[in-house]
């Protein structure tokens, strides 16, 4: 998969997410062996950069289509990264990373130990409410006190998508209402489940006005 990073057609997704790397650097300063989670790997730009930062410390859990993870795993193995855990899902219509996250939370509760496991989460999934609302709720449970969650594409909507807006893909009108197409789903999710939760504090990551990403820190245990 990583060969796609040098393809000019992938220019806009070939660079690592600097906000994720900056926040991870903060995490590493406090915890040299963190447990991380990335939901949605794209073509592996941020994933591979995080692997280099970790340098086989801690654990790095990836959630995405099994086919994508199967493409990426040989590349990361070849680079010597052995701390990556893969959680794949099928491409069936109602399957997604939510199922794997739900099963993880269920298993951790059943084990009798603490449910929270992640020190840092980067959620860059489908950017649609029916995927990322449940993902956000599950990840809130799986995030450790003091941990950080970063939401990508905070301001994105189907209406601005170069491939999914109605003028390019009329079929989107059969899947979503006009309001759902115009609404930024990640922003809605943050407003509903993050901004009014007293256990979470928004982190300033450098946006003055229009935000493309938003990050939160979970309140530390008393």
Backbone as CSV, one residue per row, in Angstrom:
resi,resn,N_x,N_y,N_z,CA_x,CA_y,CA_z,C_x,C_y,C_z
1,UNK,0.812,-1.215,0.000,0.000,0.000,0.000,0.846,1.266,0.000
2,UNK,1.954,1.286,0.722,2.720,2.508,0.891,3.306,3.042,-0.410
3,UNK,3.349,2.204,-1.461,3.805,2.711,-2.753,2.860,3.775,-3.299
4,UNK,1.612,3.789,-2.821,0.643,4.780,-3.279,0.994,6.187,-2.803
5,UNK,1.848,6.293,-1.802,2.212,7.601,-1.268,2.982,8.436,-2.277
6,UNK,3.625,7.794,-3.230,4.411,8.519,-4.224,3.654,8.730,-5.533
7,UNK,2.409,8.286,-5.593,1.590,8.470,-6.782,1.027,9.888,-6.779
8,UNK,1.311,10.697,-7.817,0.796,12.073,-7.846,-0.720,12.161,-7.712
9,UNK,-1.427,11.102,-8.118,-2.889,11.113,-8.001,-3.340,11.134,-6.542
10,UNK,-2.460,10.734,-5.638,-2.795,10.677,-4.217,-2.152,11.814,-3.432
11,UNK,-1.793,12.874,-4.120,-1.048,13.963,-3.486,-1.724,14.476,-2.219
12,UNK,-3.049,14.661,-2.265,-3.757,15.290,-1.146,-3.908,14.376,0.069
13,UNK,-3.622,13.098,-0.076,-3.708,12.189,1.075,-2.380,11.494,1.335
14,UNK,-1.311,12.017,0.766,-0.010,11.354,0.866,0.854,11.883,2.001
15,UNK,0.397,12.940,2.681,1.170,13.518,3.770,0.576,13.125,5.119
16,UNK,1.423,12.864,6.105,0.901,12.524,7.436,0.117,13.675,8.044
17,UNK,-0.829,13.339,8.891,-1.627,14.337,9.589,-0.779,14.961,10.702
18,UNK,-0.413,16.225,10.515,0.490,16.879,11.461,-0.145,17.051,12.838
19,UNK,-1.455,17.280,12.880,-2.105,17.410,14.190,-1.999,16.101,14.971
20,UNK,-2.203,14.985,14.296,-2.086,13.690,14.966,-0.673,13.471,15.483
21,UNK,0.323,13.804,14.676,1.711,13.603,15.083,2.086,14.532,16.234
22,UNK,1.618,15.775,16.189,1.923,16.711,17.271,1.293,16.271,18.588
23,UNK,0.049,15.828,18.522,-0.618,15.365,19.740,0.028,14.091,20.270
24,UNK,0.407,13.202,19.365,1.080,11.980,19.797,2.411,12.298,20.472
25,UNK,3.116,13.297,19.983,4.372,13.699,20.614,4.128,14.128,22.061
26,UNK,3.014,14.826,22.294,2.662,15.203,23.664,2.385,13.976,24.523
27,UNK,1.684,13.006,23.941,1.374,11.775,24.663,2.654,11.035,25.030
28,UNK,3.566,10.933,24.072,4.817,10.206,24.304,5.674,10.867,25.378
29,UNK,5.549,12.189,25.514,6.311,12.891,26.543,5.873,12.475,27.947
30,UNK,4.617,12.040,28.063,4.075,11.607,29.347,4.097,10.102,29.526
31,UNK,4.033,9.387,28.404,3.946,7.925,28.450,4.740,7.348,27.282
32,UNK,5.895,6.758,27.537,6.731,6.262,26.442,6.210,4.983,25.783
33,UNK,5.227,4.340,26.382,4.675,3.087,25.843,3.155,3.169,25.747
34,UNK,2.620,4.085,24.949,1.170,4.276,24.903,0.470,3.225,24.051
35,UNK,-0.843,3.159,24.222,-1.694,2.331,23.370,-2.511,3.286,22.502
36,UNK,-2.372,3.132,21.201,-2.987,4.070,20.258,-4.038,3.386,19.409
37,UNK,-4.901,4.209,18.812,-5.952,3.720,17.927,-6.096,4.683,16.756
38,UNK,-6.092,4.133,15.553,-6.407,4.914,14.362,-7.567,4.236,13.645
39,UNK,-8.620,4.978,13.422,-9.790,4.470,12.705,-9.792,5.106,11.319
40,UNK,-9.557,4.290,10.287,-9.456,4.780,8.926,-8.010,5.081,8.580
41,UNK,-7.400,4.254,7.730,-5.959,4.390,7.483,-5.633,5.093,6.168
42,UNK,-6.640,5.345,5.309,-6.347,5.968,4.024,-5.397,5.115,3.218
43,UNK,-4.258,5.704,2.831,-3.227,4.928,2.135,-1.983,4.786,3.011
44,UNK,-2.145,5.026,4.294,-1.083,4.713,5.245,-0.106,5.830,5.558
45,UNK,-0.380,7.052,5.124,0.562,8.149,5.364,0.737,8.427,6.858
46,UNK,-0.377,8.669,7.546,-0.296,8.938,8.978,0.072,7.682,9.745
47,UNK,-0.450,6.560,9.327,-0.170,5.293,10.006,1.320,5.007,10.054
48,UNK,1.978,5.096,8.918,3.405,4.791,8.865,4.223,5.818,9.646
49,UNK,3.786,7.086,9.618,4.492,8.114,10.390,4.362,7.863,11.888
50,UNK,3.180,7.442,12.326,2.986,7.111,13.739,3.860,5.919,14.123
51,UNK,3.935,4.923,13.244,4.788,3.770,13.527,6.240,4.191,13.739
52,UNK,6.698,5.139,12.938,8.076,5.615,13.090,8.257,6.346,14.412
53,UNK,7.270,7.149,14.791,7.354,7.847,16.071,7.380,6.865,17.244
54,UNK,6.538,5.855,17.160,6.471,4.870,18.240,7.735,4.028,18.316
55,UNK,8.289,3.683,17.151,9.504,2.866,17.094,9.339,1.573,17.900
56,UNK,8.186,0.909,17.671,7.852,-0.380,18.306,7.588,-0.285,19.800
57,UNK,7.351,0.909,20.297,6.926,1.048,21.690,5.411,0.955,21.768
58,UNK,4.899,0.483,22.863,3.464,0.417,23.086,2.757,-0.473,22.075
59,UNK,1.482,-0.141,21.810,0.662,-0.873,20.835,-0.059,0.133,19.949
60,UNK,-0.278,-0.276,18.705,-0.957,0.591,17.739,-2.058,-0.230,17.087
61,UNK,-3.323,0.112,17.400,-4.476,-0.622,16.899,-5.071,0.105,15.698
62,UNK,-5.270,-0.639,14.605,-5.807,-0.077,13.374,-7.170,-0.688,13.067
63,UNK,-8.127,0.179,12.685,-9.482,-0.251,12.349,-9.818,0.257,10.955
64,UNK,-10.164,-0.679,10.057,-10.513,-0.306,8.686,-10.992,-1.567,7.979
65,UNK,-11.276,-1.425,6.677,-11.612,-2.594,5.877,-10.473,-3.607,5.943
66,UNK,-10.827,-4.885,6.050,-9.809,-5.937,6.083,-8.913,-5.883,4.856
67,UNK,-9.504,-5.581,3.691,-8.716,-5.542,2.462,-7.625,-4.477,2.537
68,UNK,-7.931,-3.321,3.124,-6.918,-2.270,3.269,-5.837,-2.682,4.259
69,UNK,-6.256,-3.251,5.372,-5.280,-3.674,6.367,-4.391,-4.784,5.828
70,UNK,-4.967,-5.674,5.040,-4.174,-6.748,4.429,-3.139,-6.195,3.459
71,UNK,-3.463,-5.079,2.804,-2.502,-4.436,1.902,-1.379,-3.748,2.679
72,UNK,-1.740,-3.159,3.819,-0.763,-2.391,4.584,0.155,-3.261,5.437
73,UNK,-0.355,-4.348,5.964,0.408,-5.156,6.914,1.767,-5.606,6.374
74,UNK,1.868,-6.116,5.151,3.192,-6.529,4.667,4.188,-5.373,4.612
75,UNK,3.697,-4.174,4.307,4.579,-3.009,4.264,5.125,-2.689,5.659
76,UNK,4.239,-2.667,6.648,4.676,-2.358,8.006,5.549,-3.475,8.568
77,UNK,5.209,-4.719,8.234,6.059,-5.843,8.644,7.458,-5.704,8.032
78,UNK,7.492,-5.337,6.759,8.770,-5.193,6.069,9.632,-4.086,6.644
79,UNK,8.992,-3.081,7.235,9.726,-1.988,7.868,10.112,-2.313,9.304
80,UNK,9.714,-3.492,9.770,10.111,-3.952,11.097,9.211,-3.530,12.232
81,UNK,7.999,-3.060,11.925,7.075,-2.633,12.976,6.252,-3.830,13.455
82,UNK,6.431,-4.200,14.714,5.807,-5.412,15.264,4.773,-5.123,16.337
83,UNK,4.453,-3.877,16.562,3.542,-3.517,17.653,2.161,-3.127,17.141
84,UNK,1.842,-3.502,15.893,0.576,-3.109,15.275,-0.443,-4.238,15.405
85,UNK,-1.666,-3.871,15.805,-2.760,-4.830,15.941,-3.843,-4.439,14.934
86,UNK,-4.303,-5.402,14.147,-5.208,-5.121,13.030,-6.621,-5.598,13.347
87,UNK,-7.601,-4.718,13.125,-9.009,-5.018,13.360,-9.769,-4.710,12.070
88,UNK,-9.979,-5.710,11.249,-10.610,-5.488,9.954,-12.103,-5.762,9.960
89,UNK,-12.788,-5.105,9.057,-14.210,-5.394,8.845,-14.455,-5.604,7.357
90,UNK,-15.589,-6.189,7.041,-15.930,-6.471,5.652,-16.481,-5.210,4.988
91,UNK,-16.788,-5.346,3.708,-17.412,-4.244,2.976,-18.926,-4.442,2.848
92,UNK,-19.489,-5.310,3.670,-20.944,-5.450,3.655,-21.592,-4.158,4.136
93,UNK,-22.759,-3.896,3.620,-23.381,-2.573,3.756,-23.475,-2.106,5.202
94,UNK,-23.840,-2.960,6.130,-24.060,-2.544,7.508,-22.945,-2.981,8.449
95,UNK,-21.834,-3.423,7.891,-20.656,-3.733,8.705,-19.740,-2.514,8.714
96,UNK,-19.007,-2.327,9.801,-18.040,-1.229,9.857,-17.123,-1.435,11.048
97,UNK,-16.206,-0.490,11.238,-15.290,-0.512,12.373,-16.039,-0.439,13.693
98,UNK,-17.287,0.039,13.673,-18.063,0.087,14.912,-18.207,-1.279,15.566
99,UNK,-18.361,-2.300,14.726,-18.560,-3.649,15.263,-17.317,-4.126,16.006
100,UNK,-16.149,-3.879,15.397,-14.902,-4.290,16.046,-14.675,-3.512,17.336
101,UNK,-14.994,-2.222,17.328,-14.864,-1.426,18.550,-15.825,-1.907,19.633
102,UNK,-17.056,-2.231,19.228,-18.042,-2.727,20.183,-17.594,-4.045,20.798
103,UNK,-17.072,-4.936,19.976,-16.604,-6.222,20.477,-15.413,-6.046,21.417
104,UNK,-14.544,-5.087,21.109,-13.405,-4.824,21.989,-13.887,-4.329,23.346
105,UNK,-14.821,-3.372,23.347,-15.325,-2.850,24.609,-16.043,-3.942,25.400
106,UNK,-16.828,-4.758,24.723,-17.529,-5.847,25.392,-16.542,-6.816,26.043
107,UNK,-15.488,-7.171,25.317,-14.498,-8.107,25.838,-13.754,-7.515,27.036
108,UNK,-13.454,-6.250,26.982,-12.730,-5.634,28.094,-13.612,-5.550,29.334
109,UNK,-14.884,-5.281,29.154,-15.783,-5.276,30.309,-15.929,-6.670,30.900
110,UNK,-16.024,-7.652,30.006,-16.203,-9.035,30.468,-14.968,-9.570,31.196
111,UNK,-13.815,-9.011,30.895,-12.571,-9.490,31.512,-12.466,-9.107,32.981
112,UNK,-13.281,-8.137,33.386,-13.250,-7.698,34.779,-12.246,-6.605,35.057
113,UNK,-11.417,-6.273,34.071,-10.453,-5.197,34.242,-11.033,-3.880,33.777
114,UNK,-10.223,-2.832,33.763,-10.711,-1.528,33.296,-11.018,-1.549,31.807
115,UNK,-12.106,-0.912,31.430,-12.476,-0.864,30.017,-11.571,0.051,29.203
116,UNK,-11.186,1.212,29.727,-10.344,2.106,28.928,-9.000,1.480,28.596
117,UNK,-8.552,1.668,27.362,-7.293,1.075,26.915,-6.424,2.054,26.140
118,UNK,-7.037,3.029,25.444,-6.284,3.881,24.528,-5.821,5.180,25.191
119,UNK,-4.576,5.546,24.895,-4.036,6.833,25.336,-4.251,7.920,24.289
120,UNK,-4.388,7.504,23.044,-4.600,8.450,21.954,-5.424,7.780,20.865
121,UNK,-6.410,8.510,20.361,-7.294,8.003,19.304,-7.346,9.031,18.176
122,UNK,-7.181,8.541,16.957,-7.361,9.380,15.765,-8.513,8.797,14.969
123,UNK,-9.650,9.506,14.970,-10.850,9.032,14.279,-10.953,9.714,12.914
124,UNK,-10.664,8.946,11.886,-10.711,9.445,10.508,-11.455,8.406,9.663
125,UNK,-12.705,8.150,10.057,-13.489,7.092,9.428,-14.316,7.581,8.260
126,UNK,-15.580,7.200,8.259,-16.449,7.492,7.129,-17.045,8.886,7.138
127,UNK,-16.904,9.635,8.267,-17.427,10.997,8.398,-18.948,11.061,8.224
128,UNK,-19.612,9.940,8.425,-21.071,9.878,8.336,-21.626,9.536,9.715
129,UNK,-22.750,10.144,10.058,-23.297,10.017,11.406,-23.507,8.561,11.812
130,UNK,-24.046,7.735,10.901,-24.381,6.364,11.279,-23.140,5.518,11.525
131,UNK,-21.971,5.955,11.046,-20.719,5.282,11.359,-20.042,5.913,12.576
132,UNK,-19.887,7.228,12.544,-19.003,7.863,13.506,-19.666,8.294,14.806
133,UNK,-20.991,8.379,14.853,-21.645,8.639,16.141,-21.455,7.455,17.086
134,UNK,-21.792,6.227,16.661,-21.512,5.103,17.567,-20.032,4.917,17.821
135,UNK,-19.185,5.186,16.818,-17.749,5.059,17.035,-17.283,6.013,18.126
136,UNK,-17.782,7.254,18.091,-17.391,8.227,19.103,-17.808,7.779,20.504
137,UNK,-19.017,7.242,20.623,-19.491,6.787,21.928,-18.659,5.624,22.453
138,UNK,-18.301,4.700,21.567,-17.481,3.560,21.971,-16.068,4.001,22.336
139,UNK,-15.513,4.907,21.539,-14.145,5.360,21.793,-14.050,6.181,23.070
140,UNK,-15.115,6.892,23.429,-15.123,7.603,24.704,-14.970,6.635,25.867
141,UNK,-15.579,5.483,25.737,-15.475,4.453,26.772,-14.088,3.811,26.776
142,UNK,-13.479,3.715,25.610,-12.195,3.030,25.465,-10.995,3.942,25.699
143,UNK,-11.234,5.248,25.809,-10.150,6.203,26.030,-9.835,6.304,27.523
144,UNK,-8.566,6.253,27.839,-8.136,6.351,29.232,-8.303,7.773,29.756
145,UNK,-8.499,7.939,31.064,-8.464,9.277,31.651,-7.144,9.963,31.303
146,UNK,-7.226,11.222,30.869,-6.047,11.938,30.437,-5.712,11.727,28.977
147,UNK,-6.409,10.791,28.328,-6.150,10.491,26.926,-6.722,11.535,25.992
148,UNK,-6.299,11.481,24.734,-6.687,12.459,23.721,-7.371,11.768,22.556
149,UNK,-8.450,12.384,22.058,-9.109,11.911,20.843,-9.129,13.055,19.832
150,UNK,-8.726,12.750,18.606,-8.683,13.723,17.517,-9.672,13.309,16.443
151,UNK,-10.573,14.217,16.105,-11.554,13.997,15.034,-11.067,14.689,13.767
152,UNK,-10.994,13.952,12.669,-10.623,14.546,11.391,-11.874,14.996,10.639
153,UNK,-11.684,15.896,9.681,-12.756,16.349,8.785,-13.957,16.901,9.538
154,UNK,-13.668,17.713,10.542,-14.700,18.312,11.372,-15.698,19.124,10.542
155,UNK,-15.220,19.779,9.491,-16.065,20.657,8.691,-16.522,20.032,7.376
156,UNK,-16.250,18.745,7.165,-16.545,18.092,5.894,-18.028,17.722,5.811
157,UNK,-18.559,17.781,4.594,-19.922,17.306,4.341,-19.963,16.649,2.970
158,UNK,-21.013,15.894,2.729,-21.183,15.297,1.406,-21.323,16.382,0.335
159,UNK,-21.867,17.521,0.731,-22.104,18.606,-0.231,-20.814,19.169,-0.807
160,UNK,-19.720,19.073,-0.065,-18.441,19.616,-0.546,-17.499,18.537,-1.056
161,UNK,-17.918,17.287,-0.972,-17.060,16.194,-1.422,-16.879,16.236,-2.934
162,UNK,-15.658,16.117,-3.419,-15.439,16.133,-4.870,-15.990,14.907,-5.578
163,UNK,-16.252,13.838,-4.835,-16.741,12.604,-5.455,-18.156,12.223,-5.049
164,UNK,-18.642,12.762,-3.911,-19.939,12.329,-3.393,-21.017,13.412,-3.431
165,UNK,-20.695,14.620,-3.805,-21.730,15.656,-3.877,-22.727,15.310,-4.985
166,UNK,-23.969,15.718,-4.827,-25.027,15.297,-5.750,-24.742,15.576,-7.219
167,UNK,-24.073,16.659,-7.530,-23.808,16.986,-8.936,-22.869,15.984,-9.591
168,UNK,-22.065,15.294,-8.779,-21.134,14.295,-9.300,-21.693,12.887,-9.125
169,UNK,-22.331,12.656,-7.988,-22.878,11.334,-7.662,-24.352,11.492,-7.279
170,UNK,-25.255,11.495,-8.266,-26.684,11.687,-7.972,-27.249,10.622,-7.035
171,UNK,-26.629,9.451,-6.993,-27.125,8.382,-6.131,-27.103,8.723,-4.661
172,UNK,-26.330,9.750,-4.272,-26.282,10.143,-2.869,-27.650,10.605,-2.387
173,UNK,-28.478,11.095,-3.317,-29.810,11.575,-2.952,-30.752,10.445,-2.574
174,UNK,-30.401,9.222,-2.932,-31.183,8.064,-2.537,-30.780,7.553,-1.157
175,UNK,-29.640,8.017,-0.674,-29.107,7.533,0.603,-29.318,8.526,1.736
176,UNK,-29.296,9.822,1.426,-29.363,10.855,2.457,-30.357,11.946,2.059
177,UNK,-30.911,12.587,3.077,-31.752,13.755,2.827,-30.859,14.940,2.457
178,UNK,-31.470,15.998,1.950,-30.692,17.192,1.610,-30.029,17.784,2.855
179,UNK,-30.721,17.733,3.981,-30.134,18.248,5.214,-28.918,17.413,5.622
180,UNK,-29.011,16.105,5.484,-27.880,15.239,5.817,-26.702,15.471,4.876
181,UNK,-26.984,15.793,3.644,-25.920,16.066,2.673,-25.222,17.381,2.996
182,UNK,-25.971,18.381,3.414,-25.399,19.693,3.691,-24.704,19.761,5.057
183,UNK,-25.106,18.927,5.984,-24.582,18.993,7.347,-23.193,18.375,7.451
184,UNK,-22.328,18.999,8.236,-21.027,18.411,8.584,-21.256,17.420,9.718
185,UNK,-21.203,16.141,9.401,-21.582,15.110,10.364,-20.653,15.056,11.570
186,UNK,-19.354,15.215,11.347,-18.418,15.148,12.479,-18.652,16.326,13.425
187,UNK,-18.927,17.491,12.876,-19.245,18.644,13.721,-20.499,18.376,14.552
188,UNK,-21.500,17.766,13.945,-22.725,17.416,14.670,-22.424,16.437,15.796
189,UNK,-21.598,15.455,15.521,-21.227,14.452,16.526,-20.494,15.105,17.688
190,UNK,-19.563,15.994,17.381,-18.834,16.685,18.439,-19.768,17.547,19.282
191,UNK,-20.699,18.226,18.623,-21.648,19.066,19.352,-22.535,18.229,20.273
192,UNK,-22.974,17.080,19.797,-23.891,16.248,20.573,-23.208,15.495,21.712
193,UNK,-22.040,14.938,21.448,-21.454,13.976,22.376,-20.161,14.418,23.047
194,UNK,-19.535,15.492,22.568,-18.249,15.888,23.126,-18.289,17.257,23.806
195,UNK,-18.843,18.254,23.107,-18.751,19.630,23.584,-19.484,19.874,24.899
196,UNK,-20.485,19.074,25.187,-21.274,19.271,26.399,-20.991,18.217,27.468
197,UNK,-19.940,17.426,27.246,-19.545,16.407,28.213,-18.466,16.996,29.115
198,UNK,-18.768,17.115,30.407,-17.840,17.748,31.340,-16.563,16.944,31.537
199,UNK,-16.551,15.696,31.090,-15.345,14.884,31.210,-14.353,15.153,30.088
200,UNK,-14.745,15.989,29.125,-13.874,16.254,27.971,-13.649,17.744,27.812
201,UNK,-12.394,18.093,27.526,-12.006,19.478,27.306,-11.419,19.609,25.913
202,UNK,-11.906,20.592,25.152,-11.366,20.832,23.826,-9.922,21.315,23.930
203,UNK,-9.082,20.810,23.037,-7.671,21.194,22.991,-7.462,22.180,21.855
204,UNK,-6.749,23.239,22.121,-6.406,24.202,21.077,-5.315,23.598,20.195
205,UNK,-5.632,23.340,18.926,-4.640,22.778,18.012,-4.280,23.762,16.901
206,UNK,-4.623,25.029,17.122,-4.110,26.050,16.236,-5.070,26.685,15.257
207,UNK,-6.340,26.299,15.289,-7.293,26.907,14.366,-7.819,28.221,14.944
208,UNK,-7.785,29.253,14.126,-8.302,30.544,14.568,-9.796,30.666,14.322
209,UNK,-10.245,30.183,13.151,-11.653,30.295,12.811,-12.203,28.937,12.390
210,UNK,-12.209,28.684,11.075,-12.803,27.450,10.586,-11.926,26.258,10.932
211,UNK,-12.502,25.297,11.624,-11.764,24.117,12.060,-11.937,22.976,11.061
212,UNK,-10.852,22.321,10.743,-10.914,21.111,9.922,-10.770,19.861,10.793
213,UNK,-10.160,20.028,11.946,-10.033,18.932,12.909,-10.328,19.475,14.297
214,UNK,-10.721,18.583,15.190,-10.973,19.000,16.571,-10.492,17.913,17.513
215,UNK,-9.857,18.330,18.605,-9.289,17.392,19.571,-9.825,17.660,20.967
216,UNK,-9.902,16.595,21.760,-10.376,16.673,23.141,-9.482,15.829,24.038
217,UNK,-9.371,16.275,25.285,-8.672,15.491,26.312,-9.701,15.029,27.340
218,UNK,-9.629,13.766,27.698,-10.500,13.218,28.725,-9.981,13.592,30.104
219,UNK,-10.883,13.980,30.980,-10.502,14.391,32.315,-9.745,13.279,33.033
220,UNK,-8.668,13.624,33.685,-7.875,12.635,34.412,-8.633,12.133,35.621
221,UNK,-8.322,10.903,36.017,-8.975,10.328,37.196,-8.562,11.098,38.431
222,UNK,-9.510,11.290,39.315,-9.234,12.028,40.557,-8.487,11.148,41.549
